[in-house]
Amino acid sequence: MSTNKIAWLTDIHLNFIKNDARNKFYQSISKTDADAILITGDIAEATDLCEILSEFSTQTKMPIYFVLGNHDYYSGSVANVRERILKLCAENINLIWLGKPEIIPLNDHTVLVGHDGWADGRYGDFDHSTVTLNDSRLIAELFQAFLLNKKSLKNEMQRLADVDAKTLEQTLTQAININIKKIIIATHVPPFPECSLHKGKQSDPNWLPYFSSKATGDVISVFAQKNPAISILVLCGHTHSNALFKPSKNLEIKAGRAQYYSPKLQEIIDI
């Protein structure tokens, strides 16, 4: 079945709102003319992520493509959350996590790929930053590293980011071998500083280490340069601020605006 329109959502944090409000949100998405839903992370938290995804799927009865954000791992570990997500997706064909190295055909000329992505501390000034996010307290792998020292935390952030970026690179390489004109890439953390905004301005060196993923950006940049005939749209979130960045003719990055307790539809993407 060909997909013509996708409802793009990001940073909806559905665990913050009550059942009635969630149901109204699901109904509002169902009433659009979208054929499928795409969520670029921060759906809930580890303790209720699977339950909320199942609830969303039951209410909308549409394919839900998604990547996970940092909040989706809160009160859990990366390994355990991903294990449970893979099990959930195996049981529900309408839930599709984009963290596996596979291409999702949307129509004859457009495919969807993606991965969660992680802030990797490579942009900005990590070593002198005074920022401490809840990630290093509430995600097991980052907490264990944080307990050692700041250098260990940076190393673990970069390890997670590099693993996801490598998987994305493998997936994009597969896409070269098929006849496509457009790729939609879903990820959570902005892959370039220019699309990591706060209050309309680029995140400063204090925050940028936690609000950007150079590992993901490098993979996307190289692929775009090597394949100028393929149009690439990158969708992300994380910073809760709108951003639009077009570094080349064939590459466009959009970051979505979000607000706690008020999930919203970003836009309907025409495929």
N, C-alpha and C positions, 0 to 999 in steps of 0.2 A: 504493500500500500504506500502510495506517494504522500509525503508530508509537504504541505504548501505553506503553512503558517505555524510558528512556534511561539508560545507565550513564555517570555523570558522573565524569570524571577531571580532575585538574589538577596541574601542576608535577611530572610524572612523571619527567622528566630521564632518559630511557631510555638515553642515551649513557653514563651513569655505571655501568651494570651490564652484565655479560657476556651472551653469547647465550643460555646455558641459563637464566639468571634472567629474561631478557626473555621467552623462550618460556613459562616457567611463569606469568609475569604475563599474557601473552596468553590462555593456557588458562584462567586463573582468570576472566577477563572473559567468555570464550566460554561458560563454564558457568553464567553468570547467566541470568535470564529476560529480559534486555534485548533490544529489537529493534534498537537502534542505540547508538552511543558518541558522547559529547560531551567534547572535551578543551578546557579553558580555558587553554591555553598552556604554555610551557616543556616541550616534548616532547623536544627534543634540542638540538643546536647546528647552525649553518649547514652545517658540513662533512658531517654525517650525517643531517640532518633528513629529506630525501626518502627515503633508504634505509630509515630506521626506520619512517616512515609506511607505506611500501610493505610492509615486513615485517609490521607490525601488521595491515594490511588483508588480506594473504595468510593470516595465521594465524587471524583472527577471521571473515573473510568477512561482516562487517556494515558498514553505512554508518558512516563515521567523520566526524562533523562536528567542526571544530576552528577555533580562533583561534590565533594565534602569540603567544608571550611574548617578553620581551627576550632570554632565553637562546637562543631559536631563531634569532636574528640574529647571535649571537656568531661571530666570525671571518668575517663577511660584511657585506654592506650591505643596507639595507632594500629598495632597488630590486631588487637581484639575487636575494635570497631570494624575494621575492614573484613575480618573473618565473619562477623555477624551480618554485615551488609551483603557480602557474597552469598551467604545462605538465604537471606531475604529475597534477593534478586532471582535466585534459582527457583524460589517458590512462587514468585509473582512476575510473570513475563512483562507486565506493564511498568516495572521498576527497573531502570537500566543505569547502573553506576558506570561512569566513563573512565574509571581508573584502570581498566584492563587495556592492553595494547590491541584494540580492535577498532575498525572503522564502521561507523553507522551510516549506511546510505539513507539519505532523505528523499532524493529523487534521482533521476538519471545523471545529473551533473553536479550534485551537491552532497557532501558528506559531513558528518559531525564526529569530532574527536575531542579528547580532553583528558585532564587529570586534575587532582585536587590542587597541587602546587603548594609551596610553603615559602614564607618570608625567609630570606637566607642571609640577611645581614651584610650583603655585599655592596649595597648602595648606602650612602649616608656615612655616618661615623659611629659604627657599632661600639667600638672600644671605649668611646667617651660618652655614649648615650646614657642618659639618666632614666630612660624608659624601662619599666618592667611590666610586661603583660601577664595576664592570668594564664596564658599558655604555659609558662614555665612553672606554674603551680598546679595546674589542673590536667595537663596531658602527661601521662606517666613517663614517656621517653624524655621529654624536655625537662620535667621535674628532676629526674635522676641526674641529668647532665648539669642542671642549675645548682644542685647541691654540691657539686664538685667545685666549679668556678665558672666565671663568665666565658672563658675561652672554650670550655667544654660545651657550654650552651650553644655558642656560635657554631662549633663543630657539628653538633647534633642537628641544628637548624639547617646547616648546609648539606648534611648527609641526607636528610629527609627531602630537601628541595632537589638535590641532584638525582636521587632515585626516581622521583616523579618526572623530572625533566627528561631523563633518559628514556623512560617509558613513552613519554609524549613524542620524543624524537623517533623512536622505533615505529610508532603508529603513523606519524607523518611520512616516514620513508615508504611505508606500504602504500600510502595514498598516491605516490608518484606513479605507481604501476597500473593505475586504473584511469579511465577517461573521465576526469572531473574538471569542472571550471571553478568551483568554489568550495572552500573548507570553512566550517565554523568550528572554532576552538573554544572550548569552555574550560575555565580555570577559576580559582578563587582569588588568589593574590595578584594584584596588578603586576604585569611583567616588565614595566618600564617606569622610571620615575615620573615621566611626563603624564602618566595616567593615574598616578597616586596623589590625589588631591585632598586637601582639607580646607573647608570654607573657601573654595575657589582658588586656592593657591597650592602649588606643589608642596608635598610634605617636606619638612626641613630635615637636616642631617640627623637630628635627634630621633625622629620618628621613622624616617625612611628605611632604616634597617629592618623594621618590623612590618612595613607596609609595601614591600616590593620584593619581587623574585627575579634576580638577575639570571639565575639558571634557566628559568622558563623563557625569559625574554631572549636570551642568546639562542636557544633552540629555534624559537619562532623567527627571529631575525635572519638566521642563516637559511632557513627553509624558504622564507619569502624572497631573499636575494637570489637563490638558486632556481626559483620557479616563478618568474615574473608573470607568466600567463595564468597563474592560479590566483583568484581573488580570495583573500583571507580575512575573515572577521573574527576577532577575539572578544569574548564576553567574560567579564570578571566582576568582582565586588570587593569585599573586605573593608574598604575604607569608609563605606557609607556615603560616598560623595560621587556625584556625576563627573565623568571625565570622557573626553573624546580626543584620541591621538591618532594621527595618520602619518607615520614616518615615511611611507612610500606609496606609490600609486596602487599597489596591490595589497596593502596591509592597513587595516583599521582596527583600533582597539577601543572598546567601550567599557567603562566601569559604571556600575549602577548606584543610584542613590538609595539609601535605606534609613529607616528609623525604628528603634525598638518599640514594640507594642503596636506597630502600625504597618503590617506587611502590605506590599503593593505590587502591582504589575508594572514592570519596567516598560515593556513595549511588546507589540506583536511583531515578530521578525518574519518578513516575507522571504520565502526560500526561492 
